[in-house]
Amino acid sequence: MASDELTRLGIAEGGEQIRRRALSPVELTRAYLDRIQQEDGALRAYIAVLSDPALAAARTAEEEIARGGYRGPLHGIPIALKDLVMTRGIPTTCGSRILKAWVSDADAAVATRLYAAGAILLGKLNMHEFAYGPTGVNPHYGTPKNPWDRARMPGGSSSGSGVAVAAGLAAGALGTDTGGSVRIPASLCGIVGLKPTYGRVSRAGVIPLAWSLDHVGPMTRTVADAALLLQVLAGRDPADPSTADVPVPDYRRALEGGVRGLRLGLPKDLFFERLDPEVRAAVLGAARSLEGLGASVEEVPLPRIPHAGPASFAIIASEATAYHEPYLKTRAALYGADVRARLTAGQFVLATQYLKAQRARQVIRAEVDEVLGRVHALLLPTTPIPAPLLGAREVTVDGVTEDVRWWLIRCTRPINVTGHPALSVPCGFTAGGLPIGLQLVGRHFDEAMLLRIGRAFEAVSPAKGRRPPGAP
């Protein structure tokens, strides 16, 4: 099988072929490494490519499977990690100059779980410096290019993760999401991105942006692949006290439930105000498609949700600045200008503002919980706009001009404030060929429902089967 055919397989298909011994983990890993060598010089998805360790791990996986030691659907599958996930003996830069040479003496919990499942680490992925930005721009390692249009932003902060998965440079990847950093690049790069419930996946060994808003989640080409990664990642971890002792369901089995009889909510407060017309049309078209599959869709009120934006700012600014305080005192000049400015601004957020923001999030969360008590999930745009041009500072929609960062995070950051799970799936394209994302938001710890809905929609999505130019 040709390299492009191998890197087209994804996790579920590749894993099944490895299970049947119709495909070698070494062959699959070499195919991804070849593609990285060919394409990543221009795309800049990776900060570090681990060719020799990846091939050594692939040979070990092949030997284990040959002896009957098959571990499951991730055994022998090449994946990559956002470069704030600690990896023992391998630099974890966080996309910064400050940590350029820093090496952890332990693996993050999520990395340990992936290795235990037999996954192969291809390398560490590029990102917005210290995860503090939704554009994906990185002045230190180069900005990853959106594979649908290399003059466009990939979204951030998990920019390298979005680009690598979309362009066929990894079968799947991990990102982190504090204000949308898994879902934004998923939307702009035309892939699937899942932010699990706060407390569903351990953050132990993941360099934080804001402790009370950070989530780790999978980024994949299909909903089924996201389910396979979440199956391994989810669960209580004593090393992370924020993780919840909640049963982990069989996510793969949940995929096949369909949507007939489900009630879905369309919240018009905030999320459907000032949308790019093509985004609005694609998301409402997705709602009609789900109705055609047997779900009912109704408008629902969320009048307090606009307050999530200010609350998010106060929390992120305070917590990020607290983490970075030692670096700001000794190495502030090493930060990129945009991140340094945001961290400096955080020094002026008052403790009273932070506490009010934390109280506000409880009220907002309760409102979303109440609505989700009446519907199974919410349907929203992931981003109000398609991928902006690299270098754009402002975007105008419906006659309103705002900072590009504000547009990118407007529909995602409220769900970090509430902690609910959220899934972004491709739902269409602009006339210029840029991807559009549909965001599904569910009840706490009910990722299975989101995956079920996402899988049903994926089968009829206008985006089904489309790949970026040159991608396998």
SULZI-V928746 format. One record per run of one state. SS is the DSSP state (H for helix, E for strand, - for the rest). FROM is the first residue (numbers start at 1). TO is the last residue. If there is no record, write none. Layout:
# SULZI-V928746
ss->{SS,SS}
from->{FROM,FROM}
to->{TO,TO}
This chain:
# SULZI-V928746
ss->{-,H,-,H,-,H,-,E,-,H,-,E,-,E,-,E,-,E,-,E,-,H,-,E,-,H,-,E,-,H,-,E,-,H,-,E,-,E,-,E,-,E,-,H,E,-,H,-,E,-,H,-,E,-,H,-,H,-,H,-,H,-,E,-,E,-,E,-,E,H,-,H,-,E,-,E,-,H,-}
from->{1,3,8,10,20,25,44,46,50,51,67,78,83,85,86,87,89,90,92,103,105,109,117,120,126,129,132,152,153,159,167,172,178,183,190,192,196,201,202,206,207,215,221,223,234,235,251,258,263,268,277,293,296,301,307,331,332,335,337,347,351,373,377,382,389,390,394,398,400,404,410,413,419,422,430,435,443,447,459}
to->{2,7,9,19,24,43,45,49,50,66,77,82,84,85,86,88,89,91,102,104,108,116,119,125,128,131,151,152,158,166,171,177,182,189,191,195,200,201,205,206,214,220,222,233,234,250,257,262,267,276,292,295,300,306,330,331,334,336,346,350,372,376,381,388,389,393,397,399,403,409,412,418,421,429,434,442,446,458,472}
